[in-house]
């Protein structure tokens, strides 16, 4: 995988993908992802269209104001939205508040072909180019695909940073979260 580059419009381009600002056309496919039980298996609920749209607006605003956030991802071959990846500050209370997290979510038909790794590697590259000392990632223990990707990215399990998600009640199956981290090269 080659290092990402910026195109003339400032979008992040990898071998097969483009990470970019969100646009109106992303809302429908993003909403479909939020209603897919397999995509949302490790989230407390499926998203309504209003919740999905609000999430996209927050991602857009973060990128517009800080230059980082969860970018929309499209394939170079089709120009179609396939999900998101990116980095953003952790604001929720807990062991990783104030750290920068990496996250991703792709539509199911784009799983298993290396898009998530390619996009996430680009996001890490951008973060480290901006001077970040480290990046964290979080998920639930059952999400083996997600923590497997964390390991393929070179992230290391950090049990000392594990936490219970503050937005979920005691006993909820998704409350315990595990954390991985990676230091700048």
C-alpha positions in Angstrom: 0.0 0.0 0.0 1.4 3.3 -1.0 1.2 6.4 1.2 -2.0 8.5 0.7 -1.8 11.7 -1.3 -4.0 14.8 -1.5 -5.7 15.5 -4.8 -6.2 19.0 -6.2 -9.5 19.3 -4.2 -7.7 18.3 -0.9 -9.3 14.9 -0.7 -7.2 12.0 0.6 -6.5 9.4 -2.1 -5.2 5.9 -1.6 -4.6 3.1 -4.2 -8.3 2.3 -4.4 -10.2 4.9 -2.3 -10.9 8.5 -1.7 -11.5 9.9 1.7 -13.5 13.2 1.5 -16.0 15.6 3.0 -19.5 14.4 3.3 -22.1 15.4 0.6 -25.8 15.2 0.3 -25.7 12.1 -1.9 -24.0 10.1 1.0 -27.1 10.4 3.2 -29.2 7.6 1.6 -26.5 4.9 1.5 -25.3 5.9 5.0 -28.9 5.6 6.3 -29.1 2.1 4.7 -25.9 1.1 6.6 -27.5 2.3 9.8 -30.5 0.0 9.2 -28.4 -3.1 8.4 -28.4 -5.4 11.4 -25.0 -6.9 10.4 -23.3 -3.5 10.0 -24.8 -2.4 13.3 -24.4 -5.6 15.2 -22.0 -4.0 17.8 -24.1 -0.9 18.3 -27.0 -0.7 20.8 -29.7 0.0 18.1 -30.2 0.5 14.4 -30.3 4.1 13.4 -33.4 6.0 12.2 -33.0 8.2 9.1 -32.9 11.3 11.4 -30.2 9.8 13.6 -28.2 8.7 10.6 -28.5 12.2 9.0 -27.5 13.9 12.3 -24.4 11.7 12.5 -23.4 12.6 9.0 -23.8 16.3 9.8 -21.6 16.0 12.9 -18.9 14.2 10.8 -19.2 17.0 8.1 -18.9 19.7 10.8 -15.9 18.1 12.4 -14.0 18.0 9.1 -15.1 21.5 8.2 -13.9 23.0 11.5 -10.8 20.9 12.4 -9.7 19.3 9.1 -10.1 15.9 10.7 -13.0 13.6 11.5 -14.7 10.6 10.1 -14.4 11.1 6.3 -16.8 9.7 3.8 -15.1 6.9 1.8 -15.7 6.2 -1.9 -14.0 3.9 -4.3 -12.0 5.4 -7.1 -13.4 2.8 -9.5 -17.0 3.8 -9.0 -17.0 7.1 -7.1 -19.7 5.5 -4.9 -19.9 6.1 -1.1 -19.1 2.9 0.8 -18.8 4.1 4.4 -16.5 6.2 6.6 -13.2 6.1 8.4 -11.2 8.7 10.1 -9.8 10.1 13.3 -11.3 12.4 15.9 -10.8 13.4 19.6 -12.4 11.3 22.2 -14.8 13.5 24.2 -16.7 11.0 26.3 -15.7 10.5 29.9 -13.4 7.6 30.7 -9.9 6.3 30.3 -9.3 7.6 26.8 -10.9 11.0 27.0 -8.6 13.5 25.3 -7.0 10.9 23.1 -7.5 10.7 19.3 -9.5 7.7 18.2 -9.7 6.0 14.8 -12.9 4.5 13.6 -14.5 3.0 10.5 -17.8 1.6 9.3 -18.3 0.2 5.8 -21.4 -1.1 4.0 -21.6 -4.9 4.2 -20.9 -5.5 0.5 -17.5 -3.9 0.9 -16.3 -6.1 3.7 -13.4 -8.5 3.3 -11.6 -6.9 0.4 -9.2 -4.7 2.4 -11.0 -1.3 2.0 -11.3 -0.8 5.8 -7.5 -1.4 6.3 -6.6 0.8 3.3 -8.8 3.7 4.5 -7.7 3.3 8.2 -4.0 3.2 7.3 -4.5 6.5 5.3 -6.3 8.1 8.3 -3.4 7.0 10.6 -0.9 8.5 8.2 -2.8 11.8 8.1 -3.0 11.9 11.9 0.7 11.2 12.4 1.6 13.8 9.7 -0.4 16.3 11.8 1.8 15.5 14.8 -0.3 13.1 16.8 1.9 11.1 19.2 -0.6 8.1 19.3 -4.0 7.0 18.2 -6.5 4.7 20.0 -9.3 2.5 18.9 -12.1 0.9 20.8 -14.6 -1.8 20.3 -16.4 -4.6 22.2 -14.6 -7.9 22.7 -17.0 -9.8 20.4 -16.2 -7.6 17.4 -13.4 -9.8 16.2 -13.3 -8.2 12.8 -12.8 -4.8 14.2 -10.0 -5.7 16.7 -8.5 -7.9 14.1 -8.2 -4.9 11.8 -6.7 -3.0 14.7 -4.0 -5.6 15.0 -3.4 -5.7 11.2 -2.8 -1.9 11.5 -0.1 -2.5 14.0 -2.2 -1.5 17.0 -1.5 -3.0 20.4 -4.1 -4.2 22.9 -4.2 -1.9 26.0 -6.2 -3.6 28.8 -5.1 -0.8 31.1 -7.4 1.5 29.1 -10.5 -0.8 28.8 -13.7 0.9 30.0 -17.4 0.5 30.4 -19.2 2.7 27.8 -20.8 5.5 29.8 -23.9 5.7 27.6 -24.9 2.1 28.2 -26.5 0.7 31.4 -24.8 -1.8 33.8 -25.2 -5.3 32.4 -25.7 -4.3 28.8 -23.8 -6.7 26.5 -22.0 -3.9 24.7 -21.0 -1.9 27.7 -17.5 -3.4 28.2 -15.1 -1.9 25.7 -11.6 -2.9 24.9 -8.9 -0.5 23.7 -6.0 -0.7 21.2 -3.4 2.0 20.6 -0.6 2.8 18.2 2.3 5.2 18.6 3.5 7.5 15.8 6.3 5.9 13.8 
